[in-house]
Each structure stands twice: as structure tokens, then as C-alpha cells.
Amino acid sequence: MKTLKLNRKGVSPIIATLLLIVIAVAAAVVTYSFVMGFLTPGGTTTPQGILSVDSYHFNGTELTAYIRNSGQTVTCSAVYLNGVQLTVTNNYTISPLTAGTATTLTINSTVWSSGQNTIKIVCTDTTQYSFLVTK
């Protein structure tokens, strides 16, 4: 009887184990990212409003700005003057930001800086808009 001598080369057990671990980790990451896409409640919100300033009038203490919303109807949640949040009752009034219309923003404040002042409007759906007013 004749014996066959086979010259077989294979992957060493250490390399095989490392390859299996890498494949298992990669499969786990892909599965995790796939499943998390279904489990997250809505993900991040996308801004719906598109705000711009048509014009403004500033008389030294009171600013009247006409804000146009070219996007969907949004609700204003805060107005900032130079990084300081203003209060609705004392400092500003704003009409609803209805889609496709211009609305009035009135800011009555004595804390205007000389030079440029930054007005920032923040809405509940993360829509934000900033513009500069020169005193």
C-alpha cells in the first residue's frame, strides 16, 4: 500500500482565532447600528422654519423687525440680545411665525450696546436665526 504525503499548509490556530474575533466584532457593530436605527425615537429634529429679516426700524431703545418665515409654521421659544435671553413680558413681543408670512418682532430694551448688537431668535423645533442691528 502506498502512502500519500500531502503537503498541506493552513492558517495557524492563533491567526484563525483572531480572524474569528474580528469577524464577530464587525458583525456585532453592524447589527447594533441596524437595530439602533429602529429603536431611537425619531432621532434628531430637523429645523422646519426658514427665517429672514425683511426690514427693521431702531429708534435707540426699541427695535421693530419684520421677520419672514419661508418654511413651515414654527413657534418662537426665546429671543436673545447680545447673548442674554430676553423675557416675553418685559422685553419683547413676537407674533406667530406662520408659514409664508412676515411677522413683527418688537424688542424694548435699555441694554443695547453701542455699535453692533446681535439678535437671535430660537424656535421650539431648533430653527434659529441671528441678525445684527447697529445702534
VOBA-1610 file (N, C-alpha, C; in pm, whole numbers, padded with zeros to 5 digits, always signed):
BEGIN
Met+00083-00116+00000Met+00000+00000+00000Met+00089+00123+00000Lys+00047+00218-00079Lys+00126+00337-00098Lys+00067+00450-00011Thr+00150+00519+00064Thr+00103+00630+00147Thr+00127+00761+00074Leu+00030+00842+00080Leu+00042+00973+00016Leu+00088+01075+00119Lys+00187+01146+00082Lys+00234+01252+00171Lys+00179+01384+00117Leu+00087+01437+00190Leu+00025+01561+00148Leu+00096+01678+00216Asn+00130+01774+00139Asn+00197+01892+00192Asn+00091+02003+00206Arg+00017+01996+00312Arg-00089+02094+00334Arg-00040+02203+00426Lys-00075+02324+00385Lys-00045+02438+00473Lys-00179+02500+00510Gly-00192+02541+00633Gly-00316+02603+00678Gly-00286+02726+00763Val-00390+02785+00812Val-00377+02901+00898Val-00352+02852+01039Ser-00259+02918+01104Ser-00228+02874+01240Ser-00349+02899+01330Pro-00359+02825+01438Pro-00475+02840+01528Pro-00487+02981+01587Ile-00377+03047+01611Ile-00381+03182+01670Ile-00440+03281+01570Ile-00393+03275+01445Ile-00446+03363+01342Ile-00593+03335+01317Ala-00632+03209+01317Ala-00772+03172+01296Ala-00860+03228+01406Thr-00813+03220+01530Thr-00889+03274+01642Thr-00904+03425+01631Leu-00797+03495+01594Leu-00804+03640+01578Leu-00900+03680+01465Leu-00897+03607+01355Leu-00988+03635+01245Leu-01134+03616+01287Leu-01162+03510+01362Leu-01298+03488+01409Leu-01344+03599+01503Ile-01256+03646+01589Ile-01291+03756+01681Ile-01320+03883+01602Val-01237+03916+01505Val-01258+04036+01424Val-01390+04027+01347Ile-01420+03913+01290Ile-01545+03895+01216Ile-01664+03908+01310Ala-01655+03851+01430Ala-01765+03859+01526Ala-01788+04003+01573Val-01681+04078+01599Val-01695+04217+01641Val-01756+04301+01529Ala-01711+04281+01406Ala-01766+04356+01294Ala-01914+04326+01275Ala-01953+04202+01288Ala-02094+04165+01276Ala-02176+04228+01389Ala-02121+04233+01508Ala-02192+04293+01621Ala-02211+04442+01599Val-02111+04513+01546Val-02123+04656+01521Val-02228+04684+01414Val-02227+04607+01309Val-02326+04625+01202Val-02467+04598+01254Thr-02484+04493+01331Thr-02614+04460+01388Thr-02661+04569+01484Tyr-02571+04618+01568Tyr-02605+04723+01665Tyr-02653+04849+01593Ser-02578+04893+01491Ser-02618+05015+01421Ser-02750+04995+01347Phe-02775+04878+01295Phe-02901+04849+01226Phe-03019+04853+01324Val-03002+04790+01440Val-03110+04783+01539Val-03135+04920+01602Met-03030+04998+01627Met-03048+05129+01689Met-03125+05224+01597Gly-03119+05203+01467Gly-03198+05284+01376Gly-03347+05266+01397Phe-03389+05149+01443Phe-03530+05124+01469Phe-03571+05163+01610Leu-03478+05164+01704Leu-03513+05188+01844Leu-03510+05334+01883Thr-03435+05419+01815Thr-03430+05559+01854Thr-03561+05627+01819Pro-03616+05705+01912Pro-03747+05768+01888Pro-03734+05893+01801Gly-03728+05875+01672Gly-03729+05989+01583Gly-03594+06051+01555Gly-03494+06022+01630Gly-03363+06081+01607Gly-03363+06230+01635Thr-03282+06304+01563Thr-03274+06448+01583Thr-03382+06518+01501Thr-03426+06631+01553Thr-03527+06706+01481Thr-03461+06796+01378Thr-03527+06814+01269Thr-03477+06899+01162Thr-03551+07032+01167Pro-03477+07143+01162Pro-03547+07272+01163Pro-03646+07282+01048Gln-03763+07337+01077Gln-03870+07346+00977Gln-03890+07488+00927Gly-03848+07587+01006Gly-03867+07725+00967Gly-03746+07778+00891Ile-03770+07871+00800Ile-03662+07939+00728Ile-03687+08088+00750Leu-03612+08147+00843Leu-03637+08285+00883Leu-03542+08381+00813Ser-03591+08503+00790Ser-03510+08610+00735Ser-03570+08742+00781Val-03491+08850+00773Val-03539+08982+00812Val-03572+09061+00686Asp-03697+09105+00675Asp-03735+09191+00562Asp-03681+09332+00583Ser-03705+09387+00701Ser-03656+09521+00735Ser-03667+09539+00885Tyr-03602+09644+00935Tyr-03617+09676+01076Tyr-03605+09827+01096His-03660+09873+01207His-03652+10014+01246His-03604+10017+01391Phe-03502+10097+01416Phe-03445+10107+01551Phe-03441+10254+01590Asn-03503+10288+01703Asn-03506+10428+01746Asn-03419+10455+01868Gly-03330+10367+01904Gly-03241+10388+02018Gly-03272+10298+02135Thr-03399+10274+02164Thr-03436+10183+02273Thr-03529+10072+02224Glu-03602+10097+02117Glu-03698+09996+02070Glu-03667+09956+01925Leu-03664+09826+01904Leu-03641+09769+01772Leu-03771+09706+01724Thr-03809+09738+01601Thr-03921+09672+01536Thr-03866+09606+01411Ala-03869+09473+01408Ala-03816+09398+01293Ala-03929+09317+01232Tyr-03924+09306+01100Tyr-04022+09227+01027Tyr-03955+09098+00982Ile-03993+08988+01046Ile-03931+08857+01025Ile-04019+08776+00931Arg-03960+08726+00823Arg-04033+08643+00727Arg-03998+08497+00749Asn-04100+08412+00749Asn-04082+08268+00761Asn-04117+08204+00627Ser-04015+08156+00555Ser-04037+08092+00425Ser-04058+07942+00438Gly-04044+07888+00558Gly-04060+07744+00579Gly-04197+07713+00636Gln-04202+07612+00723Gln-04327+07573+00786Gln-04351+07658+00910Thr-04473+07658+00959Thr-04509+07735+01077Thr-04431+07684+01198Val-04368+07776+01271Val-04289+07741+01389Val-04329+07834+01504Thr-04292+07794+01625Thr-04321+07872+01744Thr-04191+07921+01805Cys-04184+08049+01831Cys-04065+08110+01891Cys-04060+08071+02039Ser-03943+08022+02084Ser-03930+07985+02224Ser-03843+08082+02303Ala-03755+08157+02235Ala-03668+08252+02305Ala-03611+08353+02207Val-03582+08472+02261Val-03513+08577+02186Val-03396+08623+02271Tyr-03279+08637+02208Tyr-03158+08678+02277Tyr-03109+08811+02220Leu-03062+08897+02308Leu-02998+09022+02270Leu-02855+09017+02322Asn-02758+09010+02231Asn-02615+09001+02266Asn-02588+08885+02362Gly-02653+08772+02339Gly-02630+08651+02418Gly-02710+08643+02546Val-02789+08745+02579Val-02870+08745+02701Val-03016+08721+02662Gln-03076+08619+02725Gln-03214+08586+02692Gln-03307+08693+02746Leu-03398+08738+02660Leu-03496+08839+02699Leu-03621+08771+02751Thr-03699+08844+02831Thr-03824+08790+02883Thr-03940+08840+02796Val-04041+08758+02783Val-04155+08792+02698Val-04232+08910+02757Thr-04250+08911+02885Thr-04338+09011+02946Thr-04280+09152+02943Asn-04149+09166+02959Asn-04092+09300+02970Asn-04017+09346+02846Asn-03949+09255+02777Asn-03854+09297+02675Asn-03897+09279+02530Tyr-03974+09177+02498Tyr-04005+09156+02356Tyr-04143+09098+02336Thr-04195+09121+02216Thr-04317+09057+02171Thr-04293+09010+02029Ile-04347+08896+01994Ile-04335+08843+01859Ile-04466+08774+01823Ser-04511+08803+01703Ser-04632+08738+01652Ser-04597+08597+01609Pro-04697+08509+01593Pro-04668+08373+01547Pro-04594+08373+01414Leu-04500+08279+01399Leu-04419+08268+01277Leu-04489+08173+01180Thr-04595+08223+01119Thr-04676+08144+01028Thr-04602+08126+00896Ala-04620+08010+00836Ala-04552+07979+00711Ala-04589+08077+00601Gly-04487+08125+00531Gly-04507+08211+00415Gly-04546+08354+00445Thr-04540+08397+00570Thr-04579+08534+00604Thr-04468+08604+00681Ala-04482+08735+00690Ala-04390+08815+00772Ala-04461+08847+00903Thr-04384+08853+01009Thr-04438+08882+01141Thr-04354+08990+01206Thr-04404+09049+01311Thr-04337+09160+01377Thr-04270+09114+01505Leu-04144+09151+01521Leu-04070+09131+01645Leu-04039+09268+01701Thr-04084+09294+01822Thr-04057+09421+01889Thr-03975+09395+02013Ile-03858+09462+02023Ile-03772+09449+02139Ile-03757+09586+02201Asn-03797+09597+02328Asn-03786+09721+02402Asn-03686+09698+02514Ser-03567+09753+02500Ser-03463+09727+02598Ser-03373+09848+02611Thr-03317+09864+02728Thr-03222+09973+02751Thr-03078+09921+02756Val-03058+09793+02726Val-02924+09734+02736Val-02859+09716+02598Trp-02893+09803+02503Trp-02830+09797+02372Trp-02685+09842+02383Ser-02596+09771+02317Ser-02455+09810+02312Ser-02437+09910+02200Ser-02339+09999+02218Ser-02309+10089+02107Ser-02239+10007+01999Gly-02268+10037+01874Gly-02214+09957+01765Gly-02312+09848+01726Gln-02259+09728+01701Gln-02344+09618+01653Gln-02401+09537+01769Asn-02527+09502+01756Asn-02597+09419+01852Asn-02650+09296+01778Thr-02638+09179+01842Thr-02681+09054+01781Thr-02816+09013+01838Ile-02912+08993+01750Ile-03044+08943+01788Ile-03051+08798+01740Lys-03092+08708+01829Lys-03103+08567+01793Lys-03243+08520+01830Ile-03310+08459+01732Ile-03443+08402+01754Ile-03430+08251+01754Val-03483+08185+01858Val-03478+08040+01870Val-03621+07988+01875Cys-03649+07885+01794Cys-03782+07826+01789Cys-03782+07688+01855Thr-03901+07637+01884Thr-03912+07509+01954Thr-03864+07391+01872Asp-03861+07404+01738Asp-03818+07292+01653Asp-03671+07302+01616Thr-03593+07378+01688Thr-03448+07402+01669Thr-03417+07499+01556Thr-03516+07562+01496Thr-03489+07669+01399Thr-03428+07787+01474Gln-03318+07839+01421Gln-03252+07954+01481Gln-03220+08055+01372Tyr-03225+08183+01409Tyr-03188+08288+01315Tyr-03126+08403+01392Ser-03013+08452+01343Ser-02945+08566+01405Ser-02929+08676+01302Phe-02938+08801+01350Phe-02910+08915+01264Phe-02852+09027+01348Leu-02787+09122+01282Leu-02719+09231+01350Leu-02799+09360+01335Val-02800+09439+01445Val-02862+09570+01446Val-02756+09668+01494Thr-02739+09777+01424Thr-02641+09878+01462Thr-02709+09990+01539Lys-02652+10023+01653Lys-02707+10132+01734Lys-02641+10260+01693
//
